[in-house]
Amino acid sequence: MPTLTNEEVEHRFNYHAPDEKKAKDHAFIRHSCIKLADTFNLTCPVSSETLKAIEKIEEAMFWANAAIARHEK
């Protein structure tokens, strides 16, 4: 199993201050995920499956924001 270098570990856990473009990208991702979660909430029956689907949107938002923060386009 491959291991991470010290630089890779530090990069993953360091704070990545957003510039203006990245801040706008974060906001766009957050807005898009909120709209999708609202759609699920309004369309799907109240159930554990719906909750899981919304939690997966939240997880996707976190990963998308990490990608924006950690990498250049």
Backbone bond lengths (Angstrom), bond angles and torsions (degrees), N, CA, C in turn:
res aa  C-N    CA-C-N  psi(-1)  N-CA   C-N-CA  omega(-1)  CA-C   N-CA-C  phi
1 M - - - 1.450 - - 1.531 108.64 -
2 P 1.338 117.48 130.17 1.462 119.21 -178.84 1.524 111.25 -71.08
3 T 1.312 115.37 150.20 1.460 120.48 176.54 1.522 109.11 -112.99
4 L 1.308 115.39 161.91 1.462 121.21 179.38 1.520 109.79 -87.27
5 T 1.314 116.01 147.52 1.454 119.56 173.13 1.525 108.25 -75.21
6 N 1.318 116.44 164.10 1.471 120.23 177.11 1.525 110.60 -58.75
7 E 1.335 116.47 -38.65 1.463 120.40 179.69 1.529 110.99 -64.03
8 E 1.329 116.86 -40.65 1.467 120.80 178.93 1.522 111.33 -64.89
9 V 1.326 116.96 -41.22 1.469 120.91 177.99 1.525 109.66 -63.36
10 E 1.321 117.11 -48.08 1.465 120.27 179.50 1.522 111.17 -60.35
11 H 1.330 116.99 -41.89 1.464 120.74 -179.75 1.530 110.74 -61.79
12 R 1.322 116.95 -40.27 1.467 120.44 -179.91 1.522 112.66 -65.68
13 F 1.338 117.70 -34.39 1.453 121.30 -171.99 1.523 114.87 -103.66
14 N 1.327 117.06 -9.43 1.462 119.84 177.50 1.519 110.73 -75.19
15 Y 1.318 114.88 158.03 1.461 121.25 174.95 1.520 108.11 -78.27
16 H 1.323 116.15 135.53 1.453 122.32 179.13 1.530 107.67 -117.72
17 A 1.327 114.73 94.67 1.465 119.51 -177.55 1.529 109.99 -64.61
18 P 1.316 117.10 129.26 1.468 118.97 -177.95 1.529 111.95 -79.56
19 D 1.321 115.15 142.20 1.459 119.27 168.35 1.531 106.69 -84.22
20 E 1.318 117.29 -177.62 1.465 120.69 -175.96 1.534 112.17 -60.28
21 K 1.332 117.25 -42.02 1.478 121.60 -179.95 1.524 110.34 -63.14
22 K 1.333 116.71 -47.24 1.469 119.53 -179.28 1.530 111.36 -64.95
23 A 1.314 117.62 -37.37 1.472 120.50 177.89 1.527 110.21 -61.58
24 K 1.330 116.71 -40.56 1.471 120.25 177.20 1.524 110.91 -66.72
25 D 1.343 116.93 -39.19 1.467 120.35 177.88 1.531 111.11 -64.45
26 H 1.338 116.88 -41.72 1.474 120.60 176.79 1.530 110.15 -59.69
27 A 1.319 116.24 -45.07 1.469 120.77 -179.15 1.525 110.92 -63.26
28 F 1.340 116.95 -40.64 1.468 120.65 179.09 1.534 110.94 -63.83
29 I 1.336 116.90 -43.81 1.472 121.03 177.63 1.524 109.95 -61.28
30 R 1.332 116.33 -47.46 1.471 120.48 -179.03 1.525 110.34 -60.26
31 H 1.332 117.77 -46.69 1.468 122.10 179.86 1.534 110.78 -60.80
32 S 1.332 116.93 -44.57 1.473 120.92 -179.75 1.523 111.38 -63.05
33 C 1.321 116.42 -41.33 1.474 119.95 179.79 1.519 111.39 -68.41
34 I 1.315 116.77 -37.81 1.473 119.93 177.10 1.522 110.02 -62.40
35 K 1.329 117.03 -43.90 1.467 120.19 178.93 1.525 111.09 -60.76
36 L 1.332 117.58 -43.70 1.463 120.35 179.83 1.528 110.85 -66.31
37 A 1.336 117.15 -43.51 1.470 120.14 178.15 1.528 110.73 -61.81
38 D 1.339 117.14 -41.14 1.470 120.33 176.55 1.527 110.90 -61.37
39 T 1.333 116.67 -41.00 1.467 121.04 178.01 1.519 110.65 -60.29
40 F 1.331 116.37 -47.06 1.472 119.92 178.26 1.518 109.99 -61.02
41 N 1.329 116.60 -44.61 1.461 121.67 -177.09 1.521 111.53 -62.26
42 L 1.330 116.97 -36.98 1.463 121.30 -179.21 1.529 113.24 -81.56
43 T 1.337 117.28 -27.69 1.459 121.81 -172.15 1.526 113.43 -97.28
44 C 1.313 116.18 -39.20 1.474 120.45 -174.14 1.522 110.71 -88.62
45 P 1.323 115.68 150.05 1.468 118.32 176.49 1.534 110.94 -67.62
46 V 1.317 115.60 154.47 1.460 120.09 175.06 1.519 107.56 -63.32
47 S 1.325 115.42 117.09 1.467 119.44 -177.03 1.518 109.71 -165.43
48 S 1.316 115.03 166.53 1.463 119.51 176.93 1.527 110.32 -65.66
49 E 1.333 116.99 -30.55 1.468 120.19 178.63 1.531 111.44 -65.92
50 T 1.331 115.81 -41.70 1.458 119.57 178.24 1.522 110.50 -64.63
51 L 1.313 116.52 -43.30 1.460 120.46 177.67 1.527 110.84 -60.00
52 K 1.332 116.44 -43.47 1.470 120.12 178.30 1.523 110.89 -62.52
53 A 1.330 117.44 -41.46 1.459 120.90 179.22 1.525 110.45 -61.15
54 I 1.331 116.90 -43.24 1.467 120.80 179.15 1.530 110.28 -67.36
55 E 1.320 117.32 -38.27 1.468 120.28 176.64 1.533 110.82 -63.19
56 K 1.325 117.66 -35.33 1.469 120.99 178.16 1.529 110.76 -69.13
57 I 1.334 117.19 -34.30 1.466 119.77 174.08 1.525 109.33 -62.71
58 E 1.324 115.70 -43.79 1.464 120.63 178.43 1.534 110.38 -60.32
59 E 1.332 116.27 -44.33 1.467 120.86 177.92 1.533 110.48 -61.80
60 A 1.318 117.06 -43.33 1.462 120.68 178.71 1.525 110.38 -62.24
61 M 1.325 117.38 -39.11 1.456 120.96 178.16 1.530 110.74 -62.03
62 F 1.327 116.51 -44.24 1.464 119.91 178.61 1.519 111.00 -59.57
63 W 1.337 116.96 -46.27 1.469 120.38 -178.66 1.524 111.39 -67.52
64 A 1.319 117.27 -39.77 1.469 119.94 177.73 1.524 110.65 -63.20
65 N 1.335 116.84 -42.63 1.454 120.01 178.26 1.520 111.68 -67.16
66 A 1.327 117.73 -34.22 1.472 120.17 174.83 1.520 110.57 -64.78
67 A 1.314 116.93 -39.87 1.466 120.48 178.57 1.528 110.44 -62.95
68 I 1.333 116.50 -42.71 1.462 120.25 178.36 1.527 110.11 -63.99
69 A 1.311 116.67 -45.35 1.466 121.05 -176.58 1.529 112.17 -67.05
70 R 1.319 117.05 -41.41 1.466 120.77 -171.19 1.514 115.14 -86.01
71 H 1.324 117.77 -20.25 1.465 119.69 -171.37 1.516 111.36 -130.84
72 E 1.310 114.63 155.11 1.463 121.57 174.23 1.515 108.90 -91.62
73 K 1.306 116.86 148.78 1.453 122.27 179.12 1.496 110.80 -80.56
